[in-house]
Amino acid sequence: MRQIVLDTETTGLEPTEGHRIIEIGCVELVDRRLTRNNFHQYLNPDRGIDQAAVGVHGITNEFLRDKPRFADIAEDFVRYLRGAELIIHNAPFDVGFLDHELRRCKTDTQSIQDLCQVTDTLVMARSLHPGQRNSLDALCKRYTVDNSQRDLHGALLDAEILADVYLAMTGGQASLSLGIDSASGTASTMHQVVHRLPTQRPPLPVVRASKDELAAHRSRLAAIDEASGGRCLWLERGDR
């Protein structure tokens, strides 16, 4: 099973307004193991970068001036992705930009979904954690994934972090250094982190509210009931 965890950085938010991709970062997983066969490329967008975007990723036009255009790397990029499952956080954003770039350079492939199955980890997270924050930073905190180096967004760094988050979310093995040596084709085993559910759990403690806490709770519900015109759902009819 080959999966590619992907992230992009862009000049702005809307490809329909002429915004372009300026960085692509991809991390390869084979059978849920990081292989180090990554794809990383900065791109010259041939247009200005919105200042708000620079504030997010810190990439400037000066830095990108000598970098290749998307059309220069499109063939290698398509070859790298073909047949894999793409893992993306908020996939419509990245896929929309990638499809826009593919159409611009008139490749034989006009759509990412012609190449790959796409899995959106934001949709997964919202299903697993409804009503909670599910940004990449929030998921790192929830799954104890180290994102201390993420002062600014970066496509390759964010893809590496998302790979760890995805493996933790799906209950499997997360390892930054267990992979396949691309030169020799042999497995290389170093430090690994394994996420498993415990087979047995101790009884959960029961912590009951004190009299003061119960009184404060009733007072708060009464205030909500008054402010909502008697529509506080947490108050049973007998408590009104």
N, C-alpha and C positions, 0 to 999 in steps of 0.2 A: 504494500500500500504506500503510494507516494503522495505526500502532501506538501504544499508550498504555503508558508505563512508570509503574507505580503502586506506591505504598507507603502504609501507614497507621500511625498510632500509636493505642494503645488504653489503657483503664483497667486492664487485666490480661491474662491469657493465655487465658481460656476464655469464649467467648460463652455457653456452656451454663450458666455460673455467673452470668450477668447482666452480664458485662463488655461495654463499649461502645466504639465508635470515637470518638476525640476529634480526630483530624486525618487528612485525606485529601490526598495530594499526587500529581498526575499531570503527566507531561510527554509531549507529543505528538511523534511522529515521522511524517513523510510521506515515503515513498521514502528512508528511512534518514537524513532530515535533520530536525533539531530546528526546530520551527516557532514556538516561543514561545507557542503556544496552549495554555497550561497550565491546570490546574484545581487550585485550592488552597483548602481550607476547614478552619477549626477548628470543632469541634462541642461543644455542651453535652451531656454524657452523662446528666444528671439522676441522678448517683450519684457516690460517692467514687472517687478514683483510688488504686490500691494504691501504697504508698510505694516498693516495688521498681520499679514502672513509672515513677514520678516520677524516680527515680534514673537511669533509662535516657534518658527524653526531656525531663525538666525542665518538663513542662506541669502546671500546677496547676488545681484547681477554681476558685480565685479568678480566674485568667486567663480561664477558659472561661465564667464566669457570664453574660456578656452575648452569648455566641455563639449562632447558630441551632442548632436540633435537626436530626438527620438527616432527619426527615420534611420539614423546610422546604426542603431542598436536593435531595431525592431525585429530583424530576422533571428538574431541570437536570443532575444527575449522570448519570442514566440516558441522557438525550439525548446527553450528551458521549461516553459510552462506546460507545453502540450501534454494532455493526458493526465495531469495531476489534479488533485482536489485542492482548490484554493481556500485558505483560511484567512479571512479578512474581518477586522472589526469595523462595523458600519460599512458593509460591502458596497451598497449603492454609490457611495461617494467615490471610492477608488475605481470601481468597475466603470462608472460613468466617465471618468477621466481617461482610463485606459482605452475604452471603446472610441472615445473622441480622438485620441492620438492615433489609433490604428486606422481610423477612417481618413484622417488627415494625410497620412503617408501612403494611403492606397495599397495596403498589404492585401494579400489573398484572404487573410483572416480579418473580418470586420467586427467581430464581437468576441469578448473574452469567453463567453459561455459557449462559443463554438469550440473552444480549446479545452475547457475545464468545467468541472462541477465546482460551484461556489458555495462555501459555508460561511455564514455571517455569525461571528461570535457575539455580536451585540444582541441579535435575536435570541441566541442560545442563552445569554446571560439574563435577558429580560424574562425568559421562560423559567429559568432556575431561580431568579431572585426578583419576583414581581414587586413593583413599588419601591425598589431601592435604586441607588445610583449605580450605573453599570458602565461608567467610563473605564478606560484602561487603567488609570490610576486607582480608581475605586476597586477594581478587580484585583489589582496587585495587592492592595491592602487586605482584601477579603481572603485571598489565597496565599498570603505571605510570600509574594514574589518580590524580589529585590528590584526596585526601580530608582535607587538612589542616584544613579548617573543621569537620570532623565530631567536635567535642568531645562533643556529645550527639546522639542520634538525632532526626531531624526528617523528616516524611513527604516534603515537597517537596525538601529537600536530598538525601535518600537516593534519591529518584526520579531526580534530575538525575545523581547519581553512578552509579546503576545504568544509566542510559541510556548513559553513556560506556563502562561495563564491558561492557554487552551488545554495543555496536557493535564494541568491540575483540575480544570473544570470538568474534564471528561474522565477523571478518576484514574488516570494511568500514570505512566512513568514520565518524569520531567528531568532531563539531563542536558547540561550544556556541554558535556565532554564525553558522552558515550556515543560513538558514531562509527562511520566507515571511512577509513583512510582512502581518499580518492585516488592516490597514487598506486597503492598496493591492492586495493579492493578488500582489505582485511579489516575486521572489527577492531576498534581501539577502545579500551575500557579504562576510564579514569573515575573521577568522583561522580556519583549519581545521587539524585534525590528521588525517592519513591513515595508516591501519595497513595495510601491504602486506607480503606475504612476499617476501623477496629472490628475484630470478630466478636468481642464481648465488651459491654460497657457497664461501668458501675452504676448502681441506682442513682437517679438524679435527686439532689437535695430539694426539699420543699421549703421555700422561704415564704412565710405568711406576713402580710402587712400588719403593722402595728395599729393600735387604736388611733394614734395621731395621724398616721398615713391614711387610714380609712376615712377619717374626718376631713382631711385635706382633699381627698379624692371626691367625696360627696359634695364638698363646697365648690370644687372646680366644675363638676357636672351641672350643679345648679346654676352657675354663672353661664355656662354654655347654653343651658336650656332657656334661660331668660333672654340671652342675646339672640337666640334662634327662633323666638316666639313659640316655645314649647315643642320644638322639633328635635330635641337631643335624643339620638337613637340609643345612646348608652344607658338612658334612664328607663327602667320598666315603669309601666303605668302606676303601679302601687307606690313608686318612689316619688311621684310628682306632688 
